[in-house]
């Protein structure tokens, strides 16, 4: 059975913050995570931000944005850096994972690249997947998962509850697993 869910928080960067909090909480409870969470750092006088992803559970941190110059338009994602992150996550999945967290199903994933192959691999291996989603790529995501993904309310408790259930943990087992 496919166990995949997604969440969309309304504010800029809110999904990133929510997924980072979830990852920190689950790691603290002993879950073996694979994936990435994103941190955005505002750039002075540009109205833009630097985008970094932290490979779960404990790094490395990879800058996935690139500076295109003052008047540049277009996608600032550095595709080579994204693929580097994908490689680290693939290695982490091979080492064993209870859950795959992907910070965003973005344009690269919509086009079949980025984390998309790892999402498919995780689902084939029955590793649950949680994805951050934005409206821009929602149609491509829903086509990819053939309508099988569950939308989760963008609240930590909702994500924790789904993650615990997807990983097959009983509510009272969270603390036992963290100690064991």
C-alpha positions as a LaTeX table, in Angstrom:
\begin{tabular}{lrrr}
\hline
Residue & $x$ (\AA) & $y$ (\AA) & $z$ (\AA) \\
\hline
Unk1 & 0.00 & 0.00 & 0.00 \\
Unk2 & 1.32 & 3.45 & $-0.93$ \\
Unk3 & 1.82 & 5.62 & 2.11 \\
Unk4 & 2.39 & 9.13 & 0.85 \\
Unk5 & 1.14 & 12.42 & 2.24 \\
Unk6 & 1.71 & 16.08 & 1.52 \\
Unk7 & 1.22 & 19.37 & 3.27 \\
Unk8 & 1.01 & 22.98 & 2.13 \\
Unk9 & 1.38 & 25.82 & 4.63 \\
Unk10 & 0.06 & 29.20 & 3.48 \\
Unk11 & 2.95 & 31.60 & 4.24 \\
Unk12 & 6.31 & 31.92 & 2.50 \\
Unk13 & 8.70 & 29.45 & 4.11 \\
Unk14 & 6.08 & 28.07 & 6.52 \\
Unk15 & 6.16 & 24.55 & 5.05 \\
Unk16 & 9.95 & 24.53 & 5.43 \\
Unk17 & 9.72 & 25.51 & 9.10 \\
Unk18 & 6.99 & 22.95 & 9.77 \\
Unk19 & 8.90 & 20.07 & 8.16 \\
Unk20 & 12.08 & 21.04 & 10.02 \\
Unk21 & 10.19 & 20.94 & 13.35 \\
Unk22 & 8.68 & 17.59 & 12.44 \\
Unk23 & 12.07 & 16.12 & 11.53 \\
Unk24 & 13.65 & 17.38 & 14.74 \\
Unk25 & 10.79 & 15.90 & 16.79 \\
Unk26 & 10.85 & 12.52 & 15.05 \\
Unk27 & 14.64 & 12.23 & 15.29 \\
Unk28 & 14.34 & 13.03 & 19.00 \\
Unk29 & 11.89 & 10.13 & 19.29 \\
Unk30 & 14.28 & 7.71 & 17.60 \\
Unk31 & 12.88 & 7.62 & 14.06 \\
Unk32 & 15.34 & 6.87 & 11.25 \\
Unk33 & 14.72 & 9.61 & 8.70 \\
Unk34 & 15.94 & 10.12 & 5.17 \\
Unk35 & 15.30 & 13.23 & 3.12 \\
Unk36 & 15.90 & 16.96 & 3.38 \\
Unk37 & 14.51 & 19.97 & 5.17 \\
Unk38 & 15.07 & 23.50 & 3.91 \\
Unk39 & 16.27 & 26.64 & 5.64 \\
Unk40 & 15.90 & 30.03 & 3.98 \\
Unk41 & 18.15 & 32.97 & 4.89 \\
Unk42 & 17.07 & 36.41 & 3.73 \\
Unk43 & 19.63 & 38.23 & 1.58 \\
Unk44 & 20.19 & 41.89 & 2.39 \\
Unk45 & 18.66 & 44.39 & $-0.08$ \\
Unk46 & 17.57 & 41.74 & $-2.56$ \\
Unk47 & 14.13 & 40.55 & $-1.46$ \\
Unk48 & 15.43 & 37.04 & $-2.10$ \\
Unk49 & 16.81 & 34.35 & 0.16 \\
Unk50 & 19.57 & 31.79 & 0.16 \\
Unk51 & 18.14 & 28.28 & 0.18 \\
Unk52 & 19.94 & 25.52 & 2.05 \\
Unk53 & 18.85 & 21.95 & 2.63 \\
Unk54 & 19.96 & 19.76 & 5.50 \\
Unk55 & 20.22 & 16.10 & 4.64 \\
Unk56 & 18.45 & 14.10 & 7.34 \\
Unk57 & 19.20 & 13.07 & 9.95 \\
Unk58 & 22.31 & 15.13 & 10.64 \\
Unk59 & 23.72 & 16.75 & 7.52 \\
Unk60 & 25.45 & 17.83 & 5.46 \\
Unk61 & 23.89 & 21.22 & 4.74 \\
Unk62 & 23.93 & 22.06 & 1.02 \\
Unk63 & 23.27 & 25.46 & $-0.57$ \\
Unk64 & 20.77 & 24.75 & $-3.36$ \\
Unk65 & 20.30 & 28.35 & $-4.52$ \\
Unk66 & 22.66 & 30.28 & $-6.73$ \\
Unk67 & 23.14 & 33.99 & $-7.20$ \\
Unk68 & 22.16 & 35.01 & $-10.71$ \\
Unk69 & 23.02 & 38.70 & $-10.32$ \\
Unk70 & 21.04 & 41.81 & $-9.52$ \\
Unk71 & 18.72 & 41.98 & $-12.53$ \\
Unk72 & 18.40 & 38.27 & $-13.24$ \\
Unk73 & 15.05 & 36.54 & $-13.52$ \\
Unk74 & 14.26 & 32.86 & $-13.50$ \\
Unk75 & 14.87 & 29.86 & $-11.33$ \\
Unk76 & 17.68 & 30.29 & $-8.80$ \\
Unk77 & 17.88 & 26.59 & $-7.97$ \\
Unk78 & 21.33 & 25.10 & $-8.53$ \\
Unk79 & 20.49 & 21.74 & $-10.17$ \\
Unk80 & 23.93 & 20.25 & $-9.41$ \\
Unk81 & 23.55 & 21.05 & $-5.71$ \\
Unk82 & 20.06 & 19.53 & $-5.70$ \\
Unk83 & 21.40 & 16.34 & $-7.28$ \\
Unk84 & 24.18 & 16.26 & $-4.66$ \\
Unk85 & 21.49 & 16.34 & $-1.96$ \\
Unk86 & 19.57 & 13.58 & $-3.77$ \\
Unk87 & 22.72 & 11.42 & $-3.74$ \\
Unk88 & 23.16 & 11.87 & 0.02 \\
Unk89 & 19.50 & 11.01 & 0.62 \\
Unk90 & 19.77 & 7.89 & $-1.56$ \\
Unk91 & 22.70 & 6.72 & 0.57 \\
Unk92 & 20.72 & 7.39 & 3.76 \\
Unk93 & 17.76 & 5.40 & 2.42 \\
Unk94 & 20.11 & 2.49 & 1.68 \\
Unk95 & 21.34 & 2.63 & 5.28 \\
Unk96 & 17.75 & 2.26 & 6.46 \\
Unk97 & 14.90 & 4.70 & 6.90 \\
Unk98 & 11.51 & 4.69 & 8.59 \\
Unk99 & 10.29 & 7.77 & 6.68 \\
Unk100 & 11.35 & 9.91 & 3.72 \\
Unk101 & 10.75 & 13.65 & 4.05 \\
Unk102 & 11.10 & 15.80 & 0.91 \\
Unk103 & 11.00 & 19.53 & 1.58 \\
Unk104 & 9.31 & 20.36 & $-1.73$ \\
Unk105 & 7.97 & 18.70 & $-4.83$ \\
Unk106 & 9.32 & 21.45 & $-7.04$ \\
Unk107 & 9.79 & 22.10 & $-10.73$ \\
Unk108 & 12.56 & 19.52 & $-11.09$ \\
Unk109 & 10.39 & 16.85 & $-9.51$ \\
Unk110 & 7.46 & 17.92 & $-11.72$ \\
Unk111 & 9.77 & 17.33 & $-14.72$ \\
Unk112 & 10.83 & 13.87 & $-13.47$ \\
Unk113 & 14.15 & 14.87 & $-11.89$ \\
Unk114 & 15.33 & 15.83 & $-8.41$ \\
Unk115 & 13.79 & 13.75 & $-5.64$ \\
Unk116 & 11.08 & 12.22 & $-7.83$ \\
Unk117 & 12.95 & 8.92 & $-8.48$ \\
Unk118 & 13.70 & 8.58 & $-4.74$ \\
Unk119 & 10.06 & 9.18 & $-3.85$ \\
Unk120 & 9.10 & 6.36 & $-6.23$ \\
Unk121 & 11.85 & 4.11 & $-4.83$ \\
Unk122 & 10.76 & 4.77 & $-1.24$ \\
Unk123 & 7.16 & 3.92 & $-2.08$ \\
Unk124 & 8.26 & 0.74 & $-3.89$ \\
Unk125 & 10.24 & $-0.24$ & $-0.77$ \\
Unk126 & 7.21 & 0.58 & 1.42 \\
Unk127 & 8.95 & 3.50 & 3.12 \\
Unk128 & 6.33 & 6.18 & 3.88 \\
Unk129 & 6.87 & 9.57 & 2.22 \\
Unk130 & 5.93 & 13.06 & 3.37 \\
Unk131 & 6.26 & 15.88 & 0.85 \\
Unk132 & 6.02 & 19.66 & 1.08 \\
Unk133 & 3.98 & 20.99 & $-1.82$ \\
Unk134 & 3.15 & 24.36 & $-3.35$ \\
Unk135 & 0.24 & 25.21 & $-5.62$ \\
Unk136 & 2.55 & 25.77 & $-8.61$ \\
Unk137 & 3.51 & 22.08 & $-8.80$ \\
Unk138 & 0.39 & 20.54 & $-7.25$ \\
Unk139 & $-1.05$ & 19.28 & $-10.56$ \\
Unk140 & 2.18 & 17.48 & $-11.52$ \\
Unk141 & 2.43 & 15.97 & $-8.02$ \\
Unk142 & $-1.13$ & 14.65 & $-8.11$ \\
Unk143 & $-0.52$ & 13.15 & $-11.56$ \\
Unk144 & 2.67 & 11.51 & $-10.30$ \\
Unk145 & 0.97 & 9.90 & $-7.28$ \\
Unk146 & $-2.21$ & 9.13 & $-9.25$ \\
Unk147 & $-4.37$ & 10.74 & $-6.56$ \\
Unk148 & $-3.07$ & 8.38 & $-3.86$ \\
Unk149 & $-1.53$ & 11.04 & $-1.58$ \\
Unk150 & $-3.25$ & 12.19 & 1.57 \\
Unk151 & $-3.35$ & 15.93 & 2.25 \\
Unk152 & $-2.36$ & 16.78 & 5.82 \\
Unk153 & $-3.27$ & 19.93 & 7.67 \\
Unk154 & $-0.15$ & 22.12 & 8.00 \\
Unk155 & 0.10 & 21.57 & 11.77 \\
Unk156 & 2.81 & 19.71 & 13.65 \\
Unk157 & 0.34 & 17.46 & 15.50 \\
Unk158 & $-1.29$ & 16.32 & 12.22 \\
Unk159 & 2.11 & 15.53 & 10.68 \\
Unk160 & 3.28 & 13.70 & 13.81 \\
Unk161 & 0.12 & 11.62 & 13.96 \\
Unk162 & 0.33 & 10.61 & 10.28 \\
Unk163 & 4.08 & 9.92 & 10.51 \\
Unk164 & 3.69 & 7.74 & 13.58 \\
Unk165 & 0.86 & 5.77 & 11.94 \\
Unk166 & 2.72 & 5.46 & 8.62 \\
Unk167 & 5.83 & 4.16 & 10.38 \\
Unk168 & 3.70 & 1.64 & 12.28 \\
Unk169 & 4.36 & 3.06 & 15.74 \\
Unk170 & 1.72 & 2.94 & 18.43 \\
Unk171 & 1.26 & 6.26 & 20.26 \\
Unk172 & 2.80 & 4.87 & 23.46 \\
Unk173 & 5.77 & 3.43 & 21.55 \\
Unk174 & 7.26 & 6.84 & 20.70 \\
Unk175 & 8.93 & 7.19 & 24.08 \\
Unk176 & 9.98 & 3.52 & 24.25 \\
Unk177 & 11.68 & 3.74 & 20.86 \\
Unk178 & 13.46 & 6.98 & 21.79 \\
Unk179 & 14.97 & 5.28 & 24.85 \\
Unk180 & 15.72 & 1.96 & 23.12 \\
\hline
\end{tabular}
